[in-house]
Amino acid sequence: MLSTLATELTTANVMNVQLSEALKVLSRELKQQDEFEKEKSRYELFRTGQNDMVFKLRADAANGQPDHFICPVCLNRDKLVSFITGEGDYKRCQTSSQHTFTFGKTHYNRPTRGSGW
């Protein structure tokens, strides 16, 4: 009977340690989720001139950062804040070059015959 009690006590202690570890992991995950939601709330959905959807830093949440855009794919799928960079009409995600965004549409004047081209 005493050995049965000792076995049950050991089992309870092991379960207590496992529960404690599970709570630590859950607490850490909740903290990370909360931090992500705080960071995400600094951005608002923005429609580019060519109807691509990106996230733009809200002016009231800039905290000294310059205006910038972040990738909606990385933010929503991977919970990652990834800057959109580039010059001109076409920009891309710093994390994945497959995530491209069109901000404008420059019209080029084609040279006509006899214009030296």
Contact map, one row per residue, 1 for C-alpha under 8 A:
111110000000000000000000000000000000000000000000000000000000000000000000000000000000000000000000000000000000000000000
111111000000000000000000000000000000000000000000000000000000000000000000000000000000000000000000000000000000000000000
111111100000000000000000000000000000000000000000000000000000000000000000000000000000000000000000000000000000000000000
111111110000000000000000000000000000000000000000000000000000000000000000000000000000000000000000000000000000000000000
111111111000000000000000000000000000000000000000000000000000000000000000000000000000000000000000000000000000000000000
011111111100000000000000000000000000000000000000000000000000000000000000000000000000000000000000000000000000000000000
001111111110000000000000000000000000000000000000000000000000000000000000000000000000000000000000000000000000000000000
000111111111000000000000000000000000000000000000000000000000000000000000000000000000000000000000000000000000000000000
000011111111100000000000000000000000000000000000000000000000000000000000000000000000000000000000000000000000000000000
000001111111110000000000000000000000000000000000000000000000000000000000000000000000000000000000000000000000000000000
000000111111111000000000000000000000000000000000000000000000000000000000000000000000000000000000000000000000000000000
000000011111111100000000000000000000000000000000000000000000000000000000000000000000000000000000000000000000000000000
000000001111111110000000000000000000000000000000000000000000000000000000000000000000000000000000000000000000000000000
000000000111111111000000000000000000000000000000000000000000000000000000000000000000000000000000000000000000000000000
000000000011111111100000000000000000000000000000000000000000000000000000000000000000000000000000000000000000000000000
000000000001111111110000000000000000000000000000000000000000000000000000000000000000000000000000000000000000000000000
000000000000111111111000000000000000000000000000000000000000000000000000000000000000000000000000000000000000000000000
000000000000011111111100000000000000000000000000000000000000000000000000000000000000000000000000000000000000000000000
000000000000001111111110000000000000000000000000000000000000000000000000000000000000000000000000000000000000000000000
000000000000000111111111000000000000000000000000000000000000000000000000000000000000000000000000000000000000000000000
000000000000000011111111100000000000000000000000000000000000000000000000000000000000000000000000000000000000000000000
000000000000000001111111110000000000000000000000000000000000000000000000000000000000000000000000000000000000000000000
000000000000000000111111111000000000000000000000000000000000000000000000000000000000000000000000000000000000000000000
000000000000000000011111111100000000000000000000000000000000000000000000000000000000000000000000000000000000000000000
000000000000000000001111111110000000000000000000000000000000000000000000000000000000000000000000000000000000000000000
000000000000000000000111111111000000000000000000000000000000000000000000000000000000000000000000000000000000000000000
000000000000000000000011111111100000000000000000000000000000000000000000000000000000000000000000000000000000000000000
000000000000000000000001111111110000000000000000000000000000000000000000000000000000000000000000000000000000000000000
000000000000000000000000111111111000000000000000000000000000000000000000000000000000000000000000000000000000000000000
000000000000000000000000011111111100000000000000000000000000000000000000000000000000000000000000000000000000000000000
000000000000000000000000001111111110000000000000000000000000000000000000000000000000000000000000000000000000000000000
000000000000000000000000000111111111000000000000000000000000000000000000000000000000000000000000000000000000000000000
000000000000000000000000000011111111100000000000000000000000000000000000000000000000000000000000000000000000000000000
000000000000000000000000000001111111110000000000000000000000000000000000000000000000000000000000000000000000000000000
000000000000000000000000000000111111111000000000000000000000000000000000000000000000000000000000000000000000000000000
000000000000000000000000000000011111111100000000000000000000000000000000000000100000000000000000000000000000000000000
000000000000000000000000000000001111111110000000000000000000000000000000000000000000000000000000000000000000000000000
000000000000000000000000000000000111111111000000000000000000000000000000000000000000000000000000000000000000000000000
000000000000000000000000000000000011111111100000000000000000000000000000000000000000000000000000000000000000000000000
000000000000000000000000000000000001111111100000000000000000000000000000001000000000000000000000000000000000000000000
000000000000000000000000000000000000111111110000000000000000000000000000000000000000000000000000000000000000000000000
000000000000000000000000000000000000011111110000000000001100110000000000000000000000000000000000000000000000000000000
000000000000000000000000000000000000001111111000000000111100100000000000000000000000000000000000000000000000000000000
000000000000000000000000000000000000000011111100000000111100000000000000000000000000000000000000000000000000000000000
000000000000000000000000000000000000000000111110000011110000000000000000000000000000000000000000000000000000000000000
000000000000000000000000000000000000000000011111000011110000000000000000000000000000000000000000000000000000000000000
000000000000000000000000000000000000000000001111111111000000000000000000000000000000000000000000000000000000000000000
000000000000000000000000000000000000000000000111111111000000000000000000000000000000000000000000000001110000000000000
000000000000000000000000000000000000000000000011111100000000000000000000000000000000000000000000000001111000000000000
000000000000000000000000000000000000000000000011111100000000000000000000000000000000000000000000000001111000000000000
000000000000000000000000000000000000000000000011111110000000000000000000000000000000000000000000000001100000000000000
000000000000000000000000000000000000000000000011111111000000000000000000000000000000000000000000000011100000000000000
000000000000000000000000000000000000000000001111001111100000000000000001000000000000000000000000000000000000000000000
000000000000000000000000000000000000000000001111000111110000000000001111000000000000000000000000000000000000000000000
000000000000000000000000000000000000000000111100000011111000000000001111000000000000000000000000000000000000000000000
000000000000000000000000000000000000000000111100000001111100000000111100000000000000000000000000000000000000000000000
000000000000000000000000000000000000000001110000000000111110110000111100000000000000000000000000000000000000000000000
000000000000000000000000000000000000000001110000000000011111110000000000000000000000000000000000000000000000000000000
000000000000000000000000000000000000000000000000000000001111110000100000000000000000000000000000000000000000000000000
000000000000000000000000000000000000000000000000000000000111111000000000000000000000000000000000000000000000000000000
000000000000000000000000000000000000000001100000000000001111111000000000000000000000000000000000000000000000000000000
000000000000000000000000000000000000000001000000000000001111111111100000000000000000000000000000000000000000000000000
000000000000000000000000000000000000000000000000000000000001111110000000000000000000000000000000000000000000000000000
000000000000000000000000000000000000000000000000000000000000011111000000000000000000000000000000000000000000000000000
000000000000000000000000000000000000000000000000000000000000011111100000000000000000000000000000000000000000000000000
000000000000000000000000000000000000000000000000000000000000010111110000000000000000000000000000000000000000000000000
000000000000000000000000000000000000000000000000000000011010010011111000000000000000000000000000000000000000000000000
000000000000000000000000000000000000000000000000000000011000000001111100000000000011000000000000000000000000000000000
000000000000000000000000000000000000000000000000000001111000000000111110000000000011100000000000000000000000000000000
000000000000000000000000000000000000000000000000000001111000000000011111001000001111000000001000000000000000000000000
000000000000000000000000000000000000000000000000000001100000000000001111111000001111000000001000001000000000000000000
000000000000000000000000000000000000000000000000000011100000000000000111111100000000000000000000000000000000000000000
000000000000000000000000000000000000000000000000000000000000000000000011111111000000000000000000001000000000000000000
000000000000000000000000000000000000000000000000000000000000000000000011111111111100000000000010000000000000000000000
000000000000000000000000000000000000000100000000000000000000000000000111111111111100000000000000000000000000000000000
000000000000000000000000000000000000000000000000000000000000000000000001111111110000000000000000000000000000000000000
000000000000000000000000000000000000000000000000000000000000000000000000111111110000000000000000000000000000000000000
000000000000000000000000000000000000000000000000000000000000000000000000111111110000000000000000000000000000000000000
000000000000000000000000000000000001000000000000000000000000000000000000011111111000000000000000000000000000000000000
000000000000000000000000000000000000000000000000000000000000000000000000011111111100000000000000000000000000000000000
000000000000000000000000000000000000000000000000000000000000000000000110011000111110000000000000000000000000000000000
000000000000000000000000000000000000000000000000000000000000000000000110011000011111000000001110000000000000000000000
000000000000000000000000000000000000000000000000000000000000000000011110000000001111100000001110000000000000000000000
000000000000000000000000000000000000000000000000000000000000000000011110000000000111110000111100000000000000000000000
000000000000000000000000000000000000000000000000000000000000000000001000000000000011111000111100000000000000000000000
000000000000000000000000000000000000000000000000000000000000000000000000000000000001111101110000000000000000000000000
000000000000000000000000000000000000000000000000000000000000000000000000000000000000111111100000000000000000000000000
000000000000000000000000000000000000000000000000000000000000000000000000000000000000011111100000000000110000000000000
000000000000000000000000000000000000000000000000000000000000000000000000000000000000001111100000000001111100000000000
000000000000000000000000000000000000000000000000000000000000000000000000000000000000011111110000000111110000000000000
000000000000000000000000000000000000000000000000000000000000000000000000000000000001111111111000000111100000000000000
000000000000000000000000000000000000000000000000000000000000000000000000000000000001110001111101111110000000000000000
000000000000000000000000000000000000000000000000000000000000000000000110000000000111100000111111111100000000000000000
000000000000000000000000000000000000000000000000000000000000000000000000000000000111100000011111100000000000000000000
000000000000000000000000000000000000000000000000000000000000000000000000010000000110000000001111100000000000000000000
000000000000000000000000000000000000000000000000000000000000000000000000000000000000000000011111111000000000000000000
000000000000000000000000000000000000000000000000000000000000000000000000000000000000000000011111111100000000000000000
000000000000000000000000000000000000000000000000000000000000000000000000000000000000000000011001111100000000000000000
000000000000000000000000000000000000000000000000000000000000000000000010100000000000000000011001111110000000000000000
000000000000000000000000000000000000000000000000000000000000000000000000000000000000000001111000111111000000000000000
000000000000000000000000000000000000000000000000000100000000000000000000000000000000000001110000001111100000000000000
000000000000000000000000000000000000000000000001111100000000000000000000000000000000000011100000000111111000000000000
000000000000000000000000000000000000000000000001111100000000000000000000000000000000000111100000000011111000000000000
000000000000000000000000000000000000000000000001110000000000000000000000000000000000000111000000000001111100000000000
000000000000000000000000000000000000000000000000110000000000000000000000000000000000000010000000000001111110000000000
000000000000000000000000000000000000000000000000000000000000000000000000000000000000000010000000000000011111000000000
000000000000000000000000000000000000000000000000000000000000000000000000000000000000000000000000000000001111100000000
000000000000000000000000000000000000000000000000000000000000000000000000000000000000000000000000000000000111110000000
000000000000000000000000000000000000000000000000000000000000000000000000000000000000000000000000000000000011111000000
000000000000000000000000000000000000000000000000000000000000000000000000000000000000000000000000000000000001111100000
000000000000000000000000000000000000000000000000000000000000000000000000000000000000000000000000000000000000111110101
000000000000000000000000000000000000000000000000000000000000000000000000000000000000000000000000000000000000011111101
000000000000000000000000000000000000000000000000000000000000000000000000000000000000000000000000000000000000001111111
000000000000000000000000000000000000000000000000000000000000000000000000000000000000000000000000000000000000000111111
000000000000000000000000000000000000000000000000000000000000000000000000000000000000000000000000000000000000001111111
000000000000000000000000000000000000000000000000000000000000000000000000000000000000000000000000000000000000000011111
000000000000000000000000000000000000000000000000000000000000000000000000000000000000000000000000000000000000001111111
